[in-house]
Amino acid sequence: AGTGGGTGGGTTTCTTTGNKLLNPGFESGNVSWTASTGVITTDAGQAARTGSYKAWLNGYGQAATDTLTQSVTIPSGCKATLSFYVHIDTAETTTTTAYDKLTVKAGSTTLATYSNLNAATGYVLKSFDVSSLAGQTVTIGFSGTEDASAQTS
């Protein structure tokens, strides 16, 4: 799944606005993020939403787990949103069983779980209010797990 995004926002008590993630579009390559080997890539097999780089998790057609994480401090008193684009591509043929999954977390909070059942053409914007984590340093994490057959990326 391709991803990109950041946290930001502002209220009257917030003194620092703007994106808090470093290299949110991955265009500097594999810096600022901790990623499984090959996840941040310019591989032509799947186009980036914009630019040259993207985070491409899974797509192996065998049992595998890929991860992508970055710690970020969400300033106290700030409204914060995690936004990213995701494109799920799959060779799975089922319409009822989630064999391959992408889990999105902010700290210990699971924000969403996507699967082969969410496959779609093109990128889709996802946004989550993470204001409840203001004043904390949390790890934003994407974890993809794939079963032993039929790729999902």
Backbone as a ProteinNet text record, in pm:
[ID]
protein_1_A
[PRIMARY]
AGTGGGTGGGTTTCTTTGNKLLNPGFESGNVSWTASTGVITTDAGQAARTGSYKAWLNGYGQAATDTLTQSVTIPSGCKATLSFYVHIDTAETTTTTAYDKLTVKAGSTTLATYSNLNAATGYVLKSFDVSSLAGQTVTIGFSGTEDASAQTS
[TERTIARY]
84.8	0	88.7	59.5	134	83	168.2	126.3	203.1	145.3	211.6	122.3	173.2	86.1	160.1	86.3	149.7	50.3	100.2	14.1	26.3	-76	-74.7	-204.1	-227.7	-352.9	-329.6	-430.5	-414.2	-540.9	-527.7	-636	-579	-661.2	-611.9	-503	-492.8	-388.3	-267.1	-273.9	-164.4	-63.9	62	163.5	251.7	241	320.4	228.5	216.5	130.2	214.8	150.6	218.2	251.4	305	337.9	449	429.7	528.6	610.5	564.5	642.3	756.3	868.5	981.9	972.9	1006	1003.1	869.2	757.3	626	591.3	649.7	622.3	727.7	826	932.7	1031.1	1019.9	1101.8	1250.3	1287.4	1430.5	1482.3	1400.5	1440	1419.2	1495.8	1477.9	1551.7	1502.3	1552.4	1432.7	1454.1	1351	1253.1	1235.5	1145.7	1229.5	1173.7	1231.1	1143.2	1202.7	1123.3	1190.5	1109.5	1161.8	1239.5	1335.8	1419	1332.3	1359.1	1292.3	1155.9	1105	970.3	964.6	1060.1	1062.7	1141.8	1071.5	1128.3	1080	1152.2	1109.7	1073.7	1060.3	1028.2	912.1	927.1	826.2	705.9	706.5	595.9	463.7	469.1	349.2	384.4	308.7	339.2	316.7	405.1	383.6	264.4	194.2	81.9	132.5	239.9	308.3	457.6	538.9	682.9	734.5	851	916.9	910.3	915.8	920.7	782.4	770.7	651.6	692.8	604	622.5	535.8	600.1	531	547.7	441.3	444.6	384	452.2	410.7	400	322.4	313.5	401.8	438.7	532.3	464.9	338.9	272.3	318.9	377.5	422.3	412.2	420.7	410.4	519.5	478.8	574.5	510.9	596.2	552.9	646	588.4	663.7	616.9	709.6	673.4	732.8	668.5	710.2	670.3	768.3	737	817.3	762.8	833.8	775	862.2	816.3	793.2	686.3	649.7	593.8	629.9	574.8	456.2	342.1	221.8	212.3	225.7	230	104.4	123.6	11	-82.9	-211.6	-312.9	-345	-288.4	-308.6	-409.5	-484.8	-566.9	-470.6	-477.3	-383.4	-457.7	-414.8	-474.5	-363.2	-378.4	-289.4	-362.1	-302.6	-361.2	-259.9	-307.9	-221.9	-307.1	-241.1	-307	-270	-366.8	-342.6	-400.2	-325.4	-372.3	-347.6	-453.8	-441.6	-469.5	-371.6	-378.7	-368.2	-448	-443.1	-466.6	-410.6	-438.4	-534.5	-571	-670.1	-802.1	-876	-1002.7	-1124.8	-1103	-1214.2	-1280.7	-1408.7	-1478.8	-1526.5	-1480.8	-1529.5	-1421.3	-1298.8	-1195.5	-1077	-1039.8	-923.4	-798.6	-728.7	-607.3	-483.3	-478.4	-362	-407.4	-330.6	-377.8	-272.2	-318.8	-238	-299	-220	-266.9	-197.2	-275.3	-224.3	-242.6	-130.6	-136.3	-74.6	-122.6	-60.9	-40.6	85.2	111.5	50.2	-20.5	-84.6	-226.3	-270.8	-406	-408.6	-487.1	-507.1	-608.6	-565.5	-653.2	-737.3	-679.2	-751.5	-680.4	-756.2	-701.3	-765.7	-681.9	-727.7	-684.1	-744.4	-708.2	-727.8	-704.4	-729.2	-873.3	-965	-1104.8	-1123.9	-1023.3	-1029.9	-958.8	-925.3	-855.6	-939	-869	-936.6	-838.3	-891.4	-807.8	-763.5	-635.2	-583.7	-575.8	-523.7	-503.1	-628.2	-649.7	-763.3	-709.1	-755.8	-713.8	-783.9	-706.7	-758.6	-710.7	-796.4	-760.3	-816.8	-736.2	-775.4	-741.7	-834.8	-811.9	-730	-610.4	-523.3	-498.7	-591.8	-579.9	-572	-630.2	-625	-482.5	-389.1	-250	-162.7	-224.6	-149.5	-72	50.3	137.2	221.2	211.7	286	375.9	478.2	556.8	508.9	461.3	404.4	470.9	462.4	512.1	395.2	408.5	312.4	361.9	275.1	320	223.7	281.5	208.3	270	187.7	237.2	152.7	218.9	150.2	187.6	87.8	112.6	43.4	115.6	66.7	74.1	-26.8	-25.6	59.9	49	141.2	113.3	5.1	-22.9	-99.9	-102.2	-175.3	-139.2	-59.5	-7.5	-115.8	-90	-162.6	-56.3	-61.6	35.7	-36.6
-117.3	0	122.7	213.5	339.2	431.1	500.1	588.5	718.2	821.1	949.7	1035.7	1125.5	1210.6	1277	1328.8	1399.3	1445.1	1507.5	1563.7	1714.3	1780.5	1926.3	1975.6	2101.9	2154.6	2281.4	2327.9	2449.5	2486.2	2531.1	2587.6	2711.9	2780.4	2902.8	2876.4	2752.2	2722.4	2655.6	2626.6	2559.8	2664.8	2643.7	2741.8	2694.5	2567.4	2517.8	2445.1	2497.2	2435.2	2375.8	2304.6	2248.3	2101.6	2045.1	1903.5	1871.7	1768.9	1728.6	1607.4	1533.3	1419.9	1471.3	1403.4	1435.5	1350.5	1409.9	1340	1268.3	1340.5	1275.3	1218.3	1269.8	1217	1121	1090.2	993.6	1039.9	1163.9	1209.6	1219.1	1217.5	1215.9	1072.8	976	836.3	782.9	682.8	614.1	687.9	807.4	885.9	920.7	939.7	980	868.6	773.5	660.7	537.5	450.8	318.4	224.3	157.3	76.6	-56	-155.9	-283.1	-256.4	-341.7	-327.2	-315.9	-212.2	-195	-128.9	-95.3	-37.4	102.9	188.7	322.1	309.5	331.5	292.9	381.7	374.5	435.8	327.7	204.6	91.7	127.4	96.6	133	39.9	-66.8	-162	-103.4	1.8	71.6	219.4	301.4	443.9	511.1	606.3	690.9	781.6	823.9	915.8	1046.7	1099.1	1217.6	1195.4	1267	1253.6	1120.5	1082.2	959.6	846.4	881	779	749.5	630.6	590.3	483.9	455.4	341.7	229.1	118.4	5.2	-114.2	-147.2	-258.2	-382.3	-492.6	-625.4	-634.7	-731.4	-757.3	-872	-958.4	-1067.5	-1195.9	-1217.7	-1342.6	-1458.2	-1426.3	-1526.4	-1463.7	-1545.3	-1495.1	-1392.3	-1272.5	-1164.8	-1055.9	-981.2	-864.3	-749	-633.9	-511.2	-406.1	-321.7	-215.9	-82.8	23.4	160.4	242.4	304.2	379.5	508.7	603.2	725.9	779.6	821.5	885.7	1032.9	1085.5	1225.3	1281.3	1405.1	1472.8	1556.6	1530.5	1607.6	1715	1841.4	1949	1956.3	1992.8	2010.1	2116.5	2096.5	2194.7	2203	2115.2	2122.9	2019.9	2061.1	1967.1	1898.2	1767.5	1693.5	1590.5	1580.5	1485.8	1407.7	1276.8	1194.2	1168.7	1211.6	1191.2	1120.2	1029.5	958.3	906.1	877.4	816.4	669	585.2	441.5	387.9	298.6	227.9	80	4.6	-139.2	-215.1	-295.8	-378.6	-524	-612.4	-752.2	-849.7	-968.7	-1081.3	-1179.3	-1150.7	-1235.3	-1226.8	-1336.5	-1338	-1341.7	-1362.4	-1368.8	-1232	-1233	-1109.4	-1112.6	-1214.9	-1229.1	-1248.4	-1285.3	-1317	-1222.2	-1161.7	-1071.9	-1155.3	-1192.7	-1273.4	-1188.2	-1070.6	-982.9	-850.6	-796.7	-679.4	-570.7	-446.6	-329.8	-265	-255.5	-194.4	-60.7	41.5	176.6	211.4	251.8	284.2	420.4	484.2	603.2	567.8	542.7	491.3	352.8	327.5	196.9	193.3	304	312.5	266.2	163.9	120.8	213.8	283.4	377.8	309.1	209.8	140.5	12	-79.8	-200.7	-215.2	-226.1	-245.8	-385.6	-436.4	-570.7	-581.9	-702.1	-731.7	-699.2	-696.8	-664.6	-516.4	-433.6	-289.1	-250.3	-346.5	-316.7	-220.8	-126.9	-26.5	26.6	91	153.6	290	315.3	446.4	468.2	585	622.8	684.6	657.4	710.7	780.5	903	978.9	926.7	902.5	862	964.4	1003.3	1100.2	1056.2	1076	1036.4	1147.6	1180.5	1279.9	1213	1263.7	1210.3	1316	1410.5	1518.5	1466.8	1351.3	1294	1258.6	1255.2	1222.7	1347	1467	1591.7	1591.6	1643	1647.1	1521.6	1430.7	1304.8	1287.3	1207	1158.8	1017.2	994.5	864.8	813.3	685.6	624.6	605.3	664.5	640.7	515.7	417.7	292.1	232.7	176.9	102	-37.4	-139.4	-277	-360.2	-418.3	-503.4	-648	-734	-878.2	-946.5	-1040.1	-1110.3	-1260.5	-1335	-1478.6	-1547.4	-1677.9	-1756.6	-1755.8	-1693.9	-1694.7	-1570	-1540.4	-1429.8	-1296.8	-1218.6	-1092.3	-989.4	-908.4	-783.5	-681.9	-566.2	-461.8	-331.2
0	0	0	-81.9	-83.4	24.5	92.2	199.5	196.2	254.3	273	358.6	435.5	516.2	626.7	721.7	831.6	934.1	1038.3	1140.3	1135.3	1173.8	1174	1234.1	1229.1	1279.3	1354.6	1424.1	1501.2	1574.9	1695.6	1774.3	1840	1917.4	1979.1	2081.6	2136.1	2233.7	2170.8	2044.8	1975.5	1928.3	1961.9	1923.3	1808.1	1768.8	1656.4	1560.3	1440.5	1341.1	1230	1141.3	1025.2	1042	937.3	933.8	1034	1112.3	1212.6	1170.7	1070.3	1020.6	933.3	939.1	853.1	726.8	611	483.4	462.1	476.4	470	333	226	93	43.8	129.6	102.5	-4.6	-52.4	-165	-134.1	-6.2	28	38.4	1	10.7	150.7	185.3	313.3	424.7	458.4	571	658.4	784.5	880.4	915.3	830.7	855.5	887.9	970.7	991.2	910.5	812.7	719.9	692.1	662	613.7	485.3	456.1	337.1	211.7	133.5	5.7	9.7	127.5	137.5	76.5	108.3	48	-81.3	-193	-321.6	-436.2	-545.5	-671.1	-772.2	-726.5	-813.6	-906.1	-1033.6	-1133.2	-1136.1	-1056.6	-1057.7	-1012.1	-936.5	-889	-883.3	-949.9	-955.3	-820	-787.3	-670	-699	-595	-616.1	-674.6	-617	-668.8	-649.3	-721.2	-705.1	-755.5	-704.1	-749.2	-647.9	-517.6	-413	-357	-300.4	-225.6	-125.3	-33.2	56.9	0.6	-33.9	-95.9	-2.9	67	161.4	96.8	112.5	68.3	-83.7	-131.5	-274.6	-319.1	-225.4	-254	-301.3	-263.9	-296.8	-210.9	-95.7	2.2	140	243.1	380.2	406.2	446.4	470.1	555	623.5	699.2	665.5	631.5	607.7	707.6	752.8	846.7	802.7	849.7	822.9	944.6	1012.8	1134.4	1141.7	1218.9	1253.3	1382.3	1473.6	1597.4	1569.3	1626.5	1606	1736.4	1766.1	1882.5	1838.1	1897.9	1869.3	1977.3	1940.4	2039.6	2125.9	2252	2344.6	2293.5	2317.6	2282.7	2135.6	2055.7	1910.3	1861.5	1761.4	1686.8	1591.1	1582.7	1498.7	1414.6	1290.5	1196.8	1128.2	1120.8	1040.1	909.3	800.5	667.8	579.6	497.6	404.2	289.9	181.3	65.7	63.1	32	24	-107	-169.4	-288.2	-262.7	-253.8	-228	-357.2	-394.5	-513.8	-467.7	-525.2	-481.1	-595.4	-578.6	-667.6	-600.3	-475.3	-406	-481.9	-486.3	-559.3	-467.8	-340	-246.5	-229.7	-201.1	-167.1	-22	51.8	189.5	294.8	256.9	354.6	342.3	455	459.8	486.3	380.5	394.4	423.5	362.9	373.7	434.7	530.8	604.7	616.3	624.1	653.6	776.7	884.1	1007.9	1025.8	1059.2	1079.8	1226.2	1291.8	1434.8	1462.2	1566.1	1624.4	1770.6	1808.6	1942.9	1954.2	2062.9	2082.2	2025.1	1967.4	1912.5	1767.5	1738.8	1601.3	1537.7	1433.8	1364.5	1258.4	1191.5	1084.4	1048.9	995.4	935.3	798.6	697.3	560.7	517.8	411.3	366	216.2	165.6	25.3	-13.9	82.9	54.5	23.1	52.9	26.1	-103.3	-184.9	-310.8	-394.9	-458.7	-541.6	-644.7	-745.3	-846.4	-795.5	-796.5	-758.2	-608.4	-573.8	-434	-374.1	-245	-170.5	-46.7	-20.2	97.1	221.7	326.7	457.3	560	652.1	756.3	890.2	994.9	1129.5	1227.3	1314.1	1418.4	1528.7	1552.4	1657.6	1765.2	1776	1874.7	2017.3	2043.5	2178.8	2219.6	2124.4	2154.2	2169.4	2166	2180.2	2311.7	2304.6	2421.2	2437.5	2342	2349.5	2227.8	2245	2132.4	2105.8	1985.6	1949.8	1823	1802.5	1680.1	1585.2	1467.3	1360.3	1288.9	1273.9	1216.4	1115.7	1010.7	909.4	907.6	921.4	921.7	826.7	726.7	631.2	652.4	656.1	665.8	548.7	490.3	372.9	398.9	352.5	373.7	266.4	257.8	175.5	26.2	-17.8	-162.5	-203.7	-331	-391.9	-327.4	-395.5	-344.4	-314.6	-212.6	-187.8	-152.8	-216.8	-186.1	-161.2
[MASK]
+++++++++++++++++++++++++++++++++++++++++++++++++++++++++++++++++++++++++++++++++++++++++++++++++++++++++++++++++++++++++++++++++++++++++++++++++++++++++

